[in-house]
Amino acid sequence: MIAEKMKKLVNNSSAIRAMFEEGKKMAEQYGAENVYDFSLGNPNVPAPAEVKEAILKELEEEDSLMLHGYMSNSGYEDVREAVAQSLNQRFGTAFDQKNIVMTVGAAGGLNVILKTLLNPGDEVIVIAPYFGEYNSYVANYDGRVVVVSPNTDTFQPNLTELEEKLTEKTKAVIVNSPNNPTGVVYSEEIIQKMADILEKKQSRFQSDIYLISDEPYRELAYDGVEVPYLTKYYRNTIVAYSFSKSLSLPGERIGYLVIPDEAADGSEIQAAANVATRILGYVNAPSLMQKAVARCLDARADVPYYNRNRETLYNGLRELGFSCIKPQGAFYLFVKSPVEDEKIFCEAAKKYHILLVPGSSFACPGYVRIAYCVSHETIVNAMPGFRKLAEEF
């Protein structure tokens, strides 16, 4: 018999992954070129040339025992220093290596920081629509997720409801901008207002509330949109970052946490995160990839590629009568379902070999997520199916 907690997690397993697995079966049946899988945020853009060059240089130039051996659980000191200085140059911050913990992707980083911060019963506020795995991450440490309902006009955070749901039990608020699944970038005005609310609540409750910024899509922003760097607005901010999307390395599982000195108990959190990395079984982030990404901190994602997909998909679906806001970042389109139960709509799309993810997976029913990190041809070839789908509804 598996653990009772795991029974619940298995039953609520990710709809995104389930759709992805179904897509693989359909590809075998109908041919991959005839299946339009928009389910998983798996970049179709190759990693920049700098990544391959960096890996080869590390293999050729570094001592094998050092390169593939253990290091501090927080990661190589030179890598962490390189990350800190890159952030300082880009955002005007003042970090050094002690503020950086190299992690097994952003998911690993979120688990490390939640393990570090949460006591059983502590509340973590999430803002819908949000990445559904947050529920499992918080449950891992016996925390309680509190959901702020979606603002479906703009998909900016509902700050009035956020203020109402902050309590003495609130330990953290997780934000994700550019957002999965909407592609919305939280504005500087919204971030500043959120910071003001959190400061007031901290003062009222005489407690510390941490703002955890989940940032795997930071580099994917369009039309000159600026993505605010949250440590500059609120001192109790902790950043979880991943190179999965910016460098097209999702399977390599490499990222980092930023834990500023000015955060309450910052030095204790840094030390505890180092230990949490070990006791959660990660031990340390992958050694070769740590060294490789340190050489690629100036490399950039192919934003024009994603932007072409964004424009083609958005304009195409709007012309067919579908309703959605234009994403400012990431590589997702969040489309209003023409029927109240979006799962019916997703099921109908399968008839045309189109795979979509229901919005209820993101605590926002009535919408579907379309991941456009696919080949441009996939989007173009899917349009006749979308047309038939539009006619059907």
C-alpha positions as YAML, in Angstrom:
chain: A
units: angstrom
residues:
- id: 1
  name: MET
  ca: [0.00, 0.00, 0.00]
- id: 2
  name: ILE
  ca: [1.34, 3.40, -0.94]
- id: 3
  name: ALA
  ca: [1.26, 6.31, 1.49]
- id: 4
  name: GLU
  ca: [-2.10, 8.01, 2.00]
- id: 5
  name: LYS
  ca: [-0.61, 11.35, 1.00]
- id: 6
  name: MET
  ca: [0.69, 9.82, -2.25]
- id: 7
  name: LYS
  ca: [-2.74, 8.38, -3.06]
- id: 8
  name: LYS
  ca: [-4.13, 11.90, -3.20]
- id: 9
  name: LEU
  ca: [-1.19, 13.16, -5.23]
- id: 10
  name: VAL
  ca: [-1.51, 10.32, -7.74]
- id: 11
  name: ASN
  ca: [-5.23, 10.96, -8.13]
- id: 12
  name: ASN
  ca: [-4.56, 14.65, -8.73]
- id: 13
  name: SER
  ca: [-1.57, 14.05, -10.98]
- id: 14
  name: SER
  ca: [-0.79, 16.77, -13.49]
- id: 15
  name: ALA
  ca: [-3.26, 17.07, -16.37]
- id: 16
  name: ILE
  ca: [-0.43, 18.62, -18.36]
- id: 17
  name: ARG
  ca: [1.67, 15.48, -18.10]
- id: 18
  name: ALA
  ca: [-1.35, 13.28, -18.79]
- id: 19
  name: MET
  ca: [-2.05, 15.19, -22.01]
- id: 20
  name: PHE
  ca: [1.63, 14.98, -22.98]
- id: 21
  name: GLU
  ca: [1.59, 11.20, -22.57]
- id: 22
  name: GLU
  ca: [-1.61, 10.99, -24.62]
- id: 23
  name: GLY
  ca: [0.09, 13.05, -27.31]
- id: 24
  name: LYS
  ca: [2.90, 10.53, -27.58]
- id: 25
  name: LYS
  ca: [0.39, 7.72, -28.09]
- id: 26
  name: MET
  ca: [-1.47, 9.73, -30.74]
- id: 27
  name: ALA
  ca: [1.81, 10.45, -32.53]
- id: 28
  name: GLU
  ca: [2.49, 6.72, -32.77]
- id: 29
  name: GLN
  ca: [-1.00, 6.15, -34.12]
- id: 30
  name: TYR
  ca: [-1.38, 9.03, -36.57]
- id: 31
  name: GLY
  ca: [2.20, 10.16, -37.15]
- id: 32
  name: ALA
  ca: [3.90, 12.97, -35.22]
- id: 33
  name: GLU
  ca: [3.40, 15.43, -38.08]
- id: 34
  name: ASN
  ca: [-0.38, 14.96, -37.82]
- id: 35
  name: VAL
  ca: [-0.64, 15.60, -34.08]
- id: 36
  name: TYR
  ca: [-0.64, 19.18, -32.76]
- id: 37
  name: ASP
  ca: [0.53, 18.89, -29.19]
- id: 38
  name: PHE
  ca: [0.25, 22.19, -27.33]
- id: 39
  name: SER
  ca: [0.28, 20.58, -23.88]
- id: 40
  name: LEU
  ca: [3.79, 20.82, -22.44]
- id: 41
  name: GLY
  ca: [6.05, 23.83, -22.00]
- id: 42
  name: ASN
  ca: [8.94, 21.99, -23.63]
- id: 43
  name: PRO
  ca: [10.98, 24.45, -25.73]
- id: 44
  name: ASN
  ca: [11.23, 23.62, -29.42]
- id: 45
  name: VAL
  ca: [14.11, 26.08, -29.85]
- id: 46
  name: PRO
  ca: [17.56, 24.43, -29.65]
- id: 47
  name: ALA
  ca: [19.87, 25.49, -26.84]
- id: 48
  name: PRO
  ca: [22.15, 28.38, -27.87]
- id: 49
  name: ALA
  ca: [25.47, 27.39, -29.44]
- id: 50
  name: GLU
  ca: [27.23, 28.77, -26.35]
- id: 51
  name: VAL
  ca: [25.82, 25.89, -24.27]
- id: 52
  name: LYS
  ca: [27.42, 23.16, -26.37]
- id: 53
  name: GLU
  ca: [30.68, 25.10, -26.49]
- id: 54
  name: ALA
  ca: [30.63, 25.57, -22.71]
- id: 55
  name: ILE
  ca: [30.01, 21.88, -22.02]
- id: 56
  name: LEU
  ca: [32.83, 20.83, -24.37]
- id: 57
  name: LYS
  ca: [35.23, 23.34, -22.83]
- id: 58
  name: GLU
  ca: [34.45, 22.11, -19.34]
- id: 59
  name: LEU
  ca: [35.02, 18.50, -20.39]
- id: 60
  name: GLU
  ca: [38.27, 19.37, -22.14]
- id: 61
  name: GLU
  ca: [39.74, 21.91, -19.74]
- id: 62
  name: GLU
  ca: [38.63, 20.93, -16.24]
- id: 63
  name: ASP
  ca: [39.97, 18.11, -14.11]
- id: 64
  name: SER
  ca: [37.52, 15.21, -14.34]
- id: 65
  name: LEU
  ca: [37.61, 14.45, -10.62]
- id: 66
  name: MET
  ca: [36.76, 18.06, -9.81]
- id: 67
  name: LEU
  ca: [34.14, 18.45, -12.53]
- id: 68
  name: HIS
  ca: [32.15, 15.34, -11.63]
- id: 69
  name: GLY
  ca: [32.73, 15.36, -7.87]
- id: 70
  name: TYR
  ca: [30.87, 16.71, -4.89]
- id: 71
  name: MET
  ca: [31.01, 20.34, -3.89]
- id: 72
  name: SER
  ca: [29.18, 22.53, -1.35]
- id: 73
  name: ASN
  ca: [25.50, 21.62, -1.31]
- id: 74
  name: SER
  ca: [24.81, 25.19, -2.42]
- id: 75
  name: GLY
  ca: [26.98, 24.75, -5.50]
- id: 76
  name: TYR
  ca: [30.40, 25.76, -6.76]
- id: 77
  name: GLU
  ca: [31.52, 29.04, -5.22]
- id: 78
  name: ASP
  ca: [32.80, 30.45, -8.54]
- id: 79
  name: VAL
  ca: [29.52, 29.61, -10.28]
- id: 80
  name: ARG
  ca: [27.46, 31.25, -7.55]
- id: 81
  name: GLU
  ca: [29.68, 34.33, -7.67]
- id: 82
  name: ALA
  ca: [29.29, 34.53, -11.46]
- id: 83
  name: VAL
  ca: [25.49, 34.31, -11.13]
- id: 84
  name: ALA
  ca: [25.48, 37.00, -8.42]
- id: 85
  name: GLN
  ca: [27.59, 39.40, -10.47]
- id: 86
  name: SER
  ca: [25.44, 38.85, -13.55]
- id: 87
  name: LEU
  ca: [22.33, 39.75, -11.57]
- id: 88
  name: ASN
  ca: [24.06, 42.82, -10.11]
- id: 89
  name: GLN
  ca: [24.98, 44.03, -13.57]
- id: 90
  name: ARG
  ca: [21.51, 43.51, -14.97]
- id: 91
  name: PHE
  ca: [19.33, 44.68, -12.08]
- id: 92
  name: GLY
  ca: [21.48, 46.96, -9.93]
- id: 93
  name: THR
  ca: [21.45, 44.55, -7.00]
- id: 94
  name: ALA
  ca: [24.32, 43.85, -4.57]
- id: 95
  name: PHE
  ca: [24.48, 40.05, -4.28]
- id: 96
  name: ASP
  ca: [27.49, 37.82, -3.81]
- id: 97
  name: GLN
  ca: [27.95, 34.07, -3.83]
- id: 98
  name: LYS
  ca: [26.46, 33.53, -0.37]
- id: 99
  name: ASN
  ca: [23.11, 34.82, -1.70]
- id: 100
  name: ILE
  ca: [22.94, 32.12, -4.39]
- id: 101
  name: VAL
  ca: [22.01, 28.45, -4.00]
- id: 102
  name: MET
  ca: [22.32, 26.39, -7.18]
- id: 103
  name: THR
  ca: [19.27, 24.15, -7.55]
- id: 104
  name: VAL
  ca: [17.81, 21.28, -9.55]
- id: 105
  name: GLY
  ca: [15.73, 23.64, -11.66]
- id: 106
  name: ALA
  ca: [13.13, 26.09, -10.36]
- id: 107
  name: ALA
  ca: [11.00, 23.19, -9.08]
- id: 108
  name: GLY
  ca: [13.92, 21.95, -6.98]
- id: 109
  name: GLY
  ca: [14.50, 25.49, -5.78]
- id: 110
  name: LEU
  ca: [10.88, 25.94, -4.74]
- id: 111
  name: ASN
  ca: [10.97, 22.67, -2.82]
- id: 112
  name: VAL
  ca: [14.19, 23.69, -1.09]
- id: 113
  name: ILE
  ca: [12.87, 27.06, 0.01]
- id: 114
  name: LEU
  ca: [9.47, 25.70, 1.09]
- id: 115
  name: LYS
  ca: [11.23, 22.95, 3.08]
- id: 116
  name: THR
  ca: [13.35, 25.70, 4.64]
- id: 117
  name: LEU
  ca: [10.46, 27.99, 5.58]
- id: 118
  name: LEU
  ca: [7.33, 25.96, 6.30]
- id: 119
  name: ASN
  ca: [6.07, 24.53, 9.56]
- id: 120
  name: PRO
  ca: [3.02, 22.24, 9.42]
- id: 121
  name: GLY
  ca: [-0.12, 24.32, 8.99]
- id: 122
  name: ASP
  ca: [1.65, 27.38, 7.61]
- id: 123
  name: GLU
  ca: [-0.24, 29.02, 4.76]
- id: 124
  name: VAL
  ca: [1.16, 29.75, 1.31]
- id: 125
  name: ILE
  ca: [-0.88, 32.07, -0.89]
- id: 126
  name: VAL
  ca: [-0.97, 31.43, -4.63]
- id: 127
  name: ILE
  ca: [-2.60, 33.67, -7.23]
- id: 128
  name: ALA
  ca: [-4.84, 31.99, -9.79]
- id: 129
  name: PRO
  ca: [-4.32, 31.04, -12.48]
- id: 130
  name: TYR
  ca: [-1.15, 29.35, -11.25]
- id: 131
  name: PHE
  ca: [1.07, 26.33, -11.96]
- id: 132
  name: GLY
  ca: [-0.75, 23.44, -10.32]
- id: 133
  name: GLU
  ca: [2.39, 21.74, -9.04]
- id: 134
  name: TYR
  ca: [2.58, 24.44, -6.34]
- id: 135
  name: ASN
  ca: [-0.14, 22.49, -4.55]
- id: 136
  name: SER
  ca: [2.07, 19.40, -4.33]
- id: 137
  name: TYR
  ca: [5.18, 21.35, -3.38]
- id: 138
  name: VAL
  ca: [3.42, 22.98, -0.42]
- id: 139
  name: ALA
  ca: [1.77, 19.70, 0.58]
- id: 140
  name: ASN
  ca: [5.21, 18.07, 0.70]
- id: 141
  name: TYR
  ca: [5.92, 20.08, 3.87]
- id: 142
  name: ASP
  ca: [2.39, 19.96, 5.35]
- id: 143
  name: GLY
  ca: [1.65, 23.53, 4.44]
- id: 144
  name: ARG
  ca: [-1.74, 24.79, 3.31]
- id: 145
  name: VAL
  ca: [-2.37, 26.46, -0.06]
- id: 146
  name: VAL
  ca: [-4.66, 29.49, -0.01]
- id: 147
  name: VAL
  ca: [-5.87, 30.54, -3.48]
- id: 148
  name: VAL
  ca: [-6.55, 34.10, -4.59]
- id: 149
  name: SER
  ca: [-9.18, 33.85, -7.32]
- id: 150
  name: PRO
  ca: [-8.33, 34.98, -10.85]
- id: 151
  name: ASN
  ca: [-8.95, 38.46, -12.19]
- id: 152
  name: THR
  ca: [-10.16, 37.37, -15.62]
- id: 153
  name: ASP
  ca: [-10.30, 40.93, -16.97]
- id: 154
  name: THR
  ca: [-6.53, 41.47, -16.93]
- id: 155
  name: PHE
  ca: [-5.11, 38.41, -15.13]
- id: 156
  name: GLN
  ca: [-3.11, 40.78, -12.94]
- id: 157
  name: PRO
  ca: [-3.28, 39.74, -9.25]
- id: 158
  name: ASN
  ca: [-6.49, 40.47, -7.37]
- id: 159
  name: LEU
  ca: [-4.87, 42.59, -4.66]
- id: 160
  name: THR
  ca: [-8.08, 43.23, -2.72]
- id: 161
  name: GLU
  ca: [-8.59, 39.51, -2.23]
- id: 162
  name: LEU
  ca: [-4.88, 38.98, -1.53]
- id: 163
  name: GLU
  ca: [-5.07, 41.51, 1.31]
- id: 164
  name: GLU
  ca: [-8.15, 39.77, 2.73]
- id: 165
  name: LYS
  ca: [-6.52, 36.34, 2.68]
- id: 166
  name: LEU
  ca: [-3.25, 37.29, 4.39]
- id: 167
  name: THR
  ca: [-3.40, 36.01, 7.98]
- id: 168
  name: GLU
  ca: [-1.17, 35.35, 10.97]
- id: 169
  name: LYS
  ca: [-0.57, 31.91, 9.47]
- id: 170
  name: THR
  ca: [0.70, 33.22, 6.12]
- id: 171
  name: LYS
  ca: [4.36, 32.28, 5.67]
- id: 172
  name: ALA
  ca: [4.76, 32.97, 1.95]
- id: 173
  name: VAL
  ca: [3.14, 34.27, -1.22]
- id: 174
  name: ILE
  ca: [4.19, 32.70, -4.53]
- id: 175
  name: VAL
  ca: [4.10, 34.84, -7.68]
- id: 176
  name: ASN
  ca: [4.99, 33.81, -11.21]
- id: 177
  name: SER
  ca: [5.69, 36.51, -13.79]
- id: 178
  name: PRO
  ca: [5.78, 36.18, -16.78]
- id: 179
  name: ASN
  ca: [2.92, 33.95, -15.84]
- id: 180
  name: ASN
  ca: [2.19, 30.35, -16.63]
- id: 181
  name: PRO
  ca: [-0.51, 29.93, -18.01]
- id: 182
  name: THR
  ca: [-1.52, 33.45, -19.12]
- id: 183
  name: GLY
  ca: [1.72, 35.01, -20.35]
- id: 184
  name: VAL
  ca: [0.87, 38.14, -18.33]
- id: 185
  name: VAL
  ca: [3.71, 40.18, -16.83]
- id: 186
  name: TYR
  ca: [2.85, 41.65, -13.45]
- id: 187
  name: SER
  ca: [3.25, 45.40, -13.74]
- id: 188
  name: GLU
  ca: [5.57, 47.49, -11.59]
- id: 189
  name: GLU
  ca: [2.54, 49.28, -10.16]
- id: 190
  name: ILE
  ca: [0.98, 45.97, -9.10]
- id: 191
  name: ILE
  ca: [4.26, 44.76, -7.58]
- id: 192
  name: GLN
  ca: [4.68, 47.97, -5.61]
- id: 193
  name: LYS
  ca: [1.12, 47.80, -4.29]
- id: 194
  name: MET
  ca: [1.61, 44.14, -3.38]
- id: 195
  name: ALA
  ca: [4.79, 45.01, -1.50]
- id: 196
  name: ASP
  ca: [2.96, 47.75, 0.42]
- id: 197
  name: ILE
  ca: [0.20, 45.33, 1.40]
- id: 198
  name: LEU
  ca: [2.72, 42.74, 2.59]
- id: 199
  name: GLU
  ca: [4.64, 45.31, 4.62]
- id: 200
  name: LYS
  ca: [1.47, 46.47, 6.36]
- id: 201
  name: LYS
  ca: [0.40, 42.92, 7.14]
- id: 202
  name: GLN
  ca: [3.84, 42.04, 8.51]
- id: 203
  name: SER
  ca: [3.64, 45.05, 10.81]
- id: 204
  name: ARG
  ca: [0.12, 44.16, 11.91]
- id: 205
  name: PHE
  ca: [0.82, 40.46, 12.55]
- id: 206
  name: GLN
  ca: [4.37, 41.00, 13.86]
- id: 207
  name: SER
  ca: [5.55, 38.24, 11.55]
- id: 208
  name: ASP
  ca: [7.58, 37.80, 8.38]
- id: 209
  name: ILE
  ca: [5.86, 37.02, 5.09]
- id: 210
  name: TYR
  ca: [8.13, 35.90, 2.26]
- id: 211
  name: LEU
  ca: [7.42, 36.71, -1.37]
- id: 212
  name: ILE
  ca: [8.67, 33.81, -3.50]
- id: 213
  name: SER
  ca: [9.14, 34.83, -7.12]
- id: 214
  name: ASP
  ca: [9.10, 31.84, -9.50]
- id: 215
  name: GLU
  ca: [10.91, 33.06, -12.62]
- id: 216
  name: PRO
  ca: [11.56, 30.41, -15.28]
- id: 217
  name: TYR
  ca: [10.17, 32.72, -18.00]
- id: 218
  name: ARG
  ca: [11.95, 35.96, -17.06]
- id: 219
  name: GLU
  ca: [13.87, 36.21, -20.34]
- id: 220
  name: LEU
  ca: [10.80, 35.59, -22.50]
- id: 221
  name: ALA
  ca: [9.14, 39.01, -22.73]
- id: 222
  name: TYR
  ca: [7.84, 40.74, -25.84]
- id: 223
  name: ASP
  ca: [7.32, 44.23, -27.22]
- id: 224
  name: GLY
  ca: [9.88, 45.79, -24.87]
- id: 225
  name: VAL
  ca: [7.93, 44.82, -21.74]
- id: 226
  name: GLU
  ca: [10.04, 45.09, -18.57]
- id: 227
  name: VAL
  ca: [9.78, 42.33, -15.96]
- id: 228
  name: PRO
  ca: [10.31, 43.91, -12.50]
- id: 229
  name: TYR
  ca: [13.01, 42.32, -10.34]
- id: 230
  name: LEU
  ca: [11.16, 41.82, -7.07]
- id: 231
  name: THR
  ca: [14.00, 42.00, -4.55]
- id: 232
  name: LYS
  ca: [14.13, 45.73, -5.33]
- id: 233
  name: TYR
  ca: [10.57, 46.26, -4.12]
- id: 234
  name: TYR
  ca: [10.22, 44.02, -1.09]
- id: 235
  name: ARG
  ca: [13.04, 42.98, 1.22]
- id: 236
  name: ASN
  ca: [11.58, 39.57, 2.10]
- id: 237
  name: THR
  ca: [11.72, 38.38, -1.50]
- id: 238
  name: ILE
  ca: [13.29, 35.07, -2.52]
- id: 239
  name: VAL
  ca: [13.76, 34.30, -6.22]
- id: 240
  name: ALA
  ca: [13.60, 30.85, -7.80]
- id: 241
  name: TYR
  ca: [15.09, 30.81, -11.30]
- id: 242
  name: SER
  ca: [15.57, 28.16, -13.97]
- id: 243
  name: PHE
  ca: [17.62, 27.99, -17.16]
- id: 244
  name: SER
  ca: [15.05, 25.55, -18.60]
- id: 245
  name: LYS
  ca: [13.30, 28.08, -20.82]
- id: 246
  name: SER
  ca: [15.93, 30.79, -21.33]
- id: 247
  name: LEU
  ca: [18.55, 28.31, -22.56]
- id: 248
  name: SER
  ca: [16.18, 25.49, -23.64]
- id: 249
  name: LEU
  ca: [17.53, 23.10, -21.00]
- id: 250
  name: PRO
  ca: [14.43, 21.70, -19.25]
- id: 251
  name: GLY
  ca: [15.77, 18.18, -18.94]
- id: 252
  name: GLU
  ca: [19.11, 19.29, -17.47]
- id: 253
  name: ARG
  ca: [17.41, 20.53, -14.29]
- id: 254
  name: ILE
  ca: [19.57, 23.53, -13.48]
- id: 255
  name: GLY
  ca: [18.59, 26.76, -11.75]
- id: 256
  name: TYR
  ca: [19.21, 28.76, -8.59]
- id: 257
  name: LEU
  ca: [17.67, 30.49, -5.58]
- id: 258
  name: VAL
  ca: [18.44, 34.08, -4.65]
- id: 259
  name: ILE
  ca: [18.24, 34.67, -0.89]
- id: 260
  name: PRO
  ca: [19.10, 38.33, -0.16]
- id: 261
  name: ASP
  ca: [20.93, 39.38, 3.00]
- id: 262
  name: GLU
  ca: [18.19, 41.90, 3.76]
- id: 263
  name: ALA
  ca: [15.51, 39.21, 3.97]
- id: 264
  name: ALA
  ca: [14.48, 38.53, 7.56]
- id: 265
  name: ASP
  ca: [16.77, 35.81, 8.98]
- id: 266
  name: GLY
  ca: [18.56, 35.86, 5.62]
- id: 267
  name: SER
  ca: [21.74, 34.17, 6.83]
- id: 268
  name: GLU
  ca: [19.74, 31.45, 8.61]
- id: 269
  name: ILE
  ca: [17.67, 30.85, 5.49]
- id: 270
  name: GLN
  ca: [20.82, 30.60, 3.38]
- id: 271
  name: ALA
  ca: [22.28, 28.01, 5.75]
- id: 272
  name: ALA
  ca: [19.02, 26.07, 6.01]
- id: 273
  name: ALA
  ca: [18.53, 26.02, 2.22]
- id: 274
  name: ASN
  ca: [22.02, 24.55, 1.89]
- id: 275
  name: VAL
  ca: [21.03, 21.73, 4.27]
- id: 276
  name: ALA
  ca: [17.59, 21.28, 2.68]
- id: 277
  name: THR
  ca: [19.27, 20.71, -0.68]
- id: 278
  name: ARG
  ca: [21.06, 17.72, 0.84]
- id: 279
  name: ILE
  ca: [18.30, 16.20, 2.93]
- id: 280
  name: LEU
  ca: [15.76, 16.41, 0.09]
- id: 281
  name: GLY
  ca: [18.10, 14.11, -1.82]
- id: 282
  name: TYR
  ca: [19.30, 16.56, -4.46]
- id: 283
  name: VAL
  ca: [22.69, 16.76, -2.64]
- id: 284
  name: ASN
  ca: [23.74, 19.44, -5.14]
- id: 285
  name: ALA
  ca: [22.69, 20.74, -8.53]
- id: 286
  name: PRO
  ca: [24.25, 18.85, -11.50]
- id: 287
  name: SER
  ca: [27.95, 19.69, -11.47]
- id: 288
  name: LEU
  ca: [28.65, 19.84, -15.21]
- id: 289
  name: MET
  ca: [25.61, 22.01, -15.88]
- id: 290
  name: GLN
  ca: [26.54, 24.39, -13.07]
- id: 291
  name: LYS
  ca: [29.87, 25.03, -14.75]
- id: 292
  name: ALA
  ca: [28.33, 25.20, -18.23]
- id: 293
  name: VAL
  ca: [25.64, 27.76, -17.43]
- id: 294
  name: ALA
  ca: [28.20, 29.94, -15.65]
- id: 295
  name: ARG
  ca: [29.84, 30.36, -19.06]
- id: 296
  name: CYS
  ca: [26.47, 31.19, -20.69]
- id: 297
  name: LEU
  ca: [25.03, 33.88, -18.43]
- id: 298
  name: ASP
  ca: [25.00, 36.37, -21.29]
- id: 299
  name: ALA
  ca: [23.34, 33.96, -23.74]
- id: 300
  name: ARG
  ca: [19.73, 34.74, -24.56]
- id: 301
  name: ALA
  ca: [16.63, 32.86, -25.58]
- id: 302
  name: ASP
  ca: [15.45, 33.11, -29.18]
- id: 303
  name: VAL
  ca: [12.65, 35.53, -28.36]
- id: 304
  name: PRO
  ca: [11.95, 36.38, -32.04]
- id: 305
  name: TYR
  ca: [11.19, 32.69, -32.69]
- id: 306
  name: TYR
  ca: [8.63, 32.56, -29.90]
- id: 307
  name: ASN
  ca: [7.26, 35.95, -30.88]
- id: 308
  name: ARG
  ca: [6.50, 34.74, -34.43]
- id: 309
  name: ASN
  ca: [4.62, 31.80, -32.93]
- id: 310
  name: ARG
  ca: [2.80, 34.13, -30.55]
- id: 311
  name: GLU
  ca: [1.67, 36.44, -33.33]
- id: 312
  name: THR
  ca: [0.61, 33.61, -35.65]
- id: 313
  name: LEU
  ca: [-1.37, 31.75, -33.01]
- id: 314
  name: TYR
  ca: [-2.94, 34.79, -31.37]
- id: 315
  name: ASN
  ca: [-4.01, 36.43, -34.63]
- id: 316
  name: GLY
  ca: [-5.18, 33.14, -36.11]
- id: 317
  name: LEU
  ca: [-7.37, 32.24, -33.13]
- id: 318
  name: ARG
  ca: [-8.78, 35.75, -32.82]
- id: 319
  name: GLU
  ca: [-9.78, 35.66, -36.49]
- id: 320
  name: LEU
  ca: [-11.64, 32.42, -35.79]
- id: 321
  name: GLY
  ca: [-13.59, 34.12, -33.01]
- id: 322
  name: PHE
  ca: [-11.74, 32.82, -29.96]
- id: 323
  name: SER
  ca: [-11.25, 35.19, -27.04]
- id: 324
  name: CYS
  ca: [-7.91, 35.63, -25.24]
- id: 325
  name: ILE
  ca: [-5.57, 38.31, -23.99]
- id: 326
  name: LYS
  ca: [-2.31, 38.77, -25.85]
- id: 327
  name: PRO
  ca: [0.56, 37.36, -23.77]
- id: 328
  name: GLN
  ca: [3.35, 39.74, -22.80]
- id: 329
  name: GLY
  ca: [5.79, 36.95, -21.95]
- id: 330
  name: ALA
  ca: [6.39, 33.20, -21.55]
- id: 331
  name: PHE
  ca: [5.07, 30.99, -24.38]
- id: 332
  name: TYR
  ca: [1.45, 30.30, -23.48]
- id: 333
  name: LEU
  ca: [-1.89, 31.54, -24.76]
- id: 334
  name: PHE
  ca: [-4.79, 31.33, -22.29]
- id: 335
  name: VAL
  ca: [-7.97, 31.08, -24.34]
- id: 336
  name: LYS
  ca: [-11.54, 31.36, -23.10]
- id: 337
  name: SER
  ca: [-13.44, 28.16, -23.74]
- id: 338
  name: PRO
  ca: [-16.61, 28.60, -25.83]
- id: 339
  name: VAL
  ca: [-18.39, 26.31, -23.34]
- id: 340
  name: GLU
  ca: [-18.45, 26.57, -19.57]
- id: 341
  name: ASP
  ca: [-16.82, 23.17, -19.05]
- id: 342
  name: GLU
  ca: [-13.49, 23.57, -20.83]
- id: 343
  name: LYS
  ca: [-12.77, 19.87, -20.49]
- id: 344
  name: ILE
  ca: [-15.52, 19.20, -23.04]
- id: 345
  name: PHE
  ca: [-13.78, 21.64, -25.36]
- id: 346
  name: CYS
  ca: [-10.40, 19.94, -24.81]
- id: 347
  name: GLU
  ca: [-11.94, 16.55, -25.53]
- id: 348
  name: ALA
  ca: [-13.49, 17.84, -28.75]
- id: 349
  name: ALA
  ca: [-10.13, 19.24, -29.85]
- id: 350
  name: LYS
  ca: [-8.67, 15.75, -29.79]
- id: 351
  name: LYS
  ca: [-10.87, 14.82, -32.76]
- id: 352
  name: TYR
  ca: [-8.68, 17.18, -34.78]
- id: 353
  name: HIS
  ca: [-5.52, 15.87, -33.10]
- id: 354
  name: ILE
  ca: [-5.14, 19.09, -31.11]
- id: 355
  name: LEU
  ca: [-4.01, 18.72, -27.49]
- id: 356
  name: LEU
  ca: [-4.87, 21.51, -25.05]
- id: 357
  name: VAL
  ca: [-4.69, 21.76, -21.25]
- id: 358
  name: PRO
  ca: [-7.86, 22.63, -19.28]
- id: 359
  name: GLY
  ca: [-7.76, 25.80, -17.22]
- id: 360
  name: SER
  ca: [-9.05, 23.98, -14.16]
- id: 361
  name: SER
  ca: [-5.50, 22.58, -13.88]
- id: 362
  name: PHE
  ca: [-4.49, 26.17, -13.08]
- id: 363
  name: ALA
  ca: [-7.45, 26.92, -10.76]
- id: 364
  name: CYS
  ca: [-9.15, 28.85, -13.55]
- id: 365
  name: PRO
  ca: [-11.90, 26.79, -15.16]
- id: 366
  name: GLY
  ca: [-13.52, 27.98, -18.38]
- id: 367
  name: TYR
  ca: [-10.17, 28.53, -20.12]
- id: 368
  name: VAL
  ca: [-7.60, 26.39, -21.91]
- id: 369
  name: ARG
  ca: [-3.82, 26.76, -22.10]
- id: 370
  name: ILE
  ca: [-2.04, 26.49, -25.44]
- id: 371
  name: ALA
  ca: [1.76, 26.17, -25.27]
- id: 372
  name: TYR
  ca: [3.25, 27.73, -28.42]
- id: 373
  name: CYS
  ca: [6.83, 26.60, -27.77]
- id: 374
  name: VAL
  ca: [6.40, 24.32, -30.79]
- id: 375
  name: SER
  ca: [7.55, 24.51, -34.40]
- id: 376
  name: HIS
  ca: [5.96, 27.28, -36.43]
- id: 377
  name: GLU
  ca: [4.74, 24.60, -38.85]
- id: 378
  name: THR
  ca: [2.79, 22.93, -36.04]
- id: 379
  name: ILE
  ca: [0.84, 26.15, -35.47]
- id: 380
  name: VAL
  ca: [0.19, 26.71, -39.17]
- id: 381
  name: ASN
  ca: [-0.84, 23.10, -39.77]
- id: 382
  name: ALA
  ca: [-3.13, 23.10, -36.72]
- id: 383
  name: MET
  ca: [-5.17, 26.06, -37.94]
- id: 384
  name: PRO
  ca: [-7.57, 24.04, -40.14]
- id: 385
  name: GLY
  ca: [-8.35, 21.91, -37.09]
- id: 386
  name: PHE
  ca: [-8.89, 25.02, -34.96]
- id: 387
  name: ARG
  ca: [-11.23, 26.31, -37.66]
- id: 388
  name: LYS
  ca: [-13.30, 23.11, -37.53]
- id: 389
  name: LEU
  ca: [-13.30, 23.33, -33.75]
- id: 390
  name: ALA
  ca: [-14.56, 26.91, -33.91]
- id: 391
  name: GLU
  ca: [-17.32, 25.91, -36.32]
- id: 392
  name: GLU
  ca: [-18.33, 23.03, -34.07]
- id: 393
  name: PHE
  ca: [-18.86, 25.34, -31.10]
...
